Amino acid sequence: MSKPFSSTEKLPANFPKTPEEWEALIAAAPGVDTPQAQAAVDTQWADAVLVPAGGGPKAVREALARRTRGPGKKAARVMTTLRLESGVLDAFRAGGPGWQTRINDALKDWLKTHPAA
C-alpha cells in the first residue's frame, strides 16, 4: 500500500492546503451557467442519441441509423451484410484502407451499364 502524498515541496505555492481554501477554490470555479461552459456542454451532446435503458448495442445502432444529415439529405451509407467470394474480398482488401469505398465504386460503375430492375 502506498503512503499518502504529504510533501508540499512539489506543489504550486497557491495550492489549497485547508478545507476552507478548497471550498473557496470550488466556489470561484466557473459553473455551467457561463456561456462558454454551456457552449462546451452543447457541443459534447450535439451528436448524442437516446436509447431505451437496457437496449444494448442494437438499440444504439438503430438510433444512429435514424439520425439525419440535415433537411432533405439522405443517409450517406447504409450498413448491410454482403457475402462475397474470398478472392474478390481479398483483392479489394489488398489495396489497403478504403476497400469498402472501392467496392461501392465498382458496384456504382456496374449499375451504369446494368440498370436497376
C-alpha positions in Angstrom: 0.0 0.0 0.0 1.4 3.4 -0.9 1.7 6.1 1.7 -0.3 9.3 1.2 1.4 12.2 -0.5 2.4 14.6 2.2 5.1 16.7 0.7 4.2 20.3 -0.3 7.6 20.9 -1.9 6.5 20.0 -5.4 3.1 21.6 -5.2 2.5 25.2 -6.5 2.6 27.9 -3.9 -1.1 28.7 -4.3 -2.2 25.0 -3.9 -5.1 24.8 -1.4 -3.9 23.4 1.9 -7.0 23.6 4.1 -10.7 22.6 3.6 -11.6 26.3 3.6 -9.1 27.0 0.8 -10.6 24.1 -1.2 -14.1 25.5 -0.7 -13.0 28.9 -1.8 -11.4 27.5 -4.9 -14.5 25.5 -5.8 -16.8 28.5 -5.2 -14.6 30.6 -7.6 -14.6 27.9 -10.4 -16.9 28.8 -13.3 -20.1 26.8 -13.5 -22.3 25.7 -16.4 -24.1 29.0 -16.1 -21.4 30.8 -18.1 -21.9 31.0 -21.9 -18.6 29.3 -22.6 -19.4 26.4 -20.4 -22.8 26.0 -21.8 -21.4 26.0 -25.4 -19.0 23.2 -24.4 -21.8 21.1 -23.0 -23.9 21.7 -26.1 -21.0 20.7 -28.3 -20.5 17.5 -26.3 -24.1 16.5 -26.6 -24.7 17.5 -30.2 -24.2 14.0 -31.6 -25.7 12.1 -28.7 -28.5 9.6 -29.3 -31.0 8.4 -26.8 -31.8 4.7 -26.5 -34.1 2.8 -24.1 -32.5 1.5 -20.9 -31.1 -2.0 -21.5 -31.4 -1.6 -25.3 -27.8 -2.6 -25.8 -25.7 -2.2 -29.0 -28.6 -3.0 -31.3 -30.6 -0.1 -29.9 -27.6 2.3 -30.3 -27.1 1.2 -34.0 -30.8 1.7 -34.7 -30.8 5.1 -33.1 -27.7 6.1 -35.1 -29.3 4.9 -38.3 -32.3 7.1 -37.7 -30.2 10.3 -37.4 -30.5 12.5 -40.4 -27.8 14.6 -42.1 -30.0 17.7 -42.3 -33.1 18.8 -44.1 -33.6 17.0 -47.4 -30.5 14.8 -47.1 -30.5 11.0 -47.2 -28.0 8.9 -45.2 -24.7 8.7 -47.0 -24.3 5.0 -46.5 -26.4 2.1 -45.2 -24.9 -0.7 -43.1 -25.6 -4.1 -44.6 -24.2 -7.6 -44.8 -22.9 -8.8 -48.2 -21.4 -12.2 -49.0 -18.5 -12.1 -51.4 -16.2 -14.7 -52.7 -13.0 -14.7 -50.6 -10.8 -14.0 -53.7 -12.9 -10.9 -54.5 -12.8 -9.6 -51.0 -9.0 -10.3 -50.7 -8.4 -8.4 -53.9 -10.2 -5.3 -52.6 -8.6 -5.5 -49.2 -5.1 -5.9 -50.7 -5.5 -2.3 -51.8 -5.4 -1.2 -48.2 -7.7 1.3 -46.4 -10.7 2.4 -48.4 -11.5 -1.1 -49.7 -15.2 -0.7 -48.9 -15.4 2.5 -50.8 -13.7 0.8 -53.8 -16.3 -2.0 -53.7 -19.0 0.7 -53.6 -17.5 2.5 -56.5 -17.2 -0.8 -58.5 -20.9 -1.5 -57.9 -21.9 2.0 -58.9 -19.9 1.6 -62.2 -21.7 -1.7 -62.8 -25.1 -0.1 -62.3 -24.3 2.4 -65.1 -24.4 -0.4 -67.6 -26.9 -2.6 -65.9 -30.0 -0.5 -64.9 -31.8 -1.5 -61.8 -34.9 -3.5 -62.4 
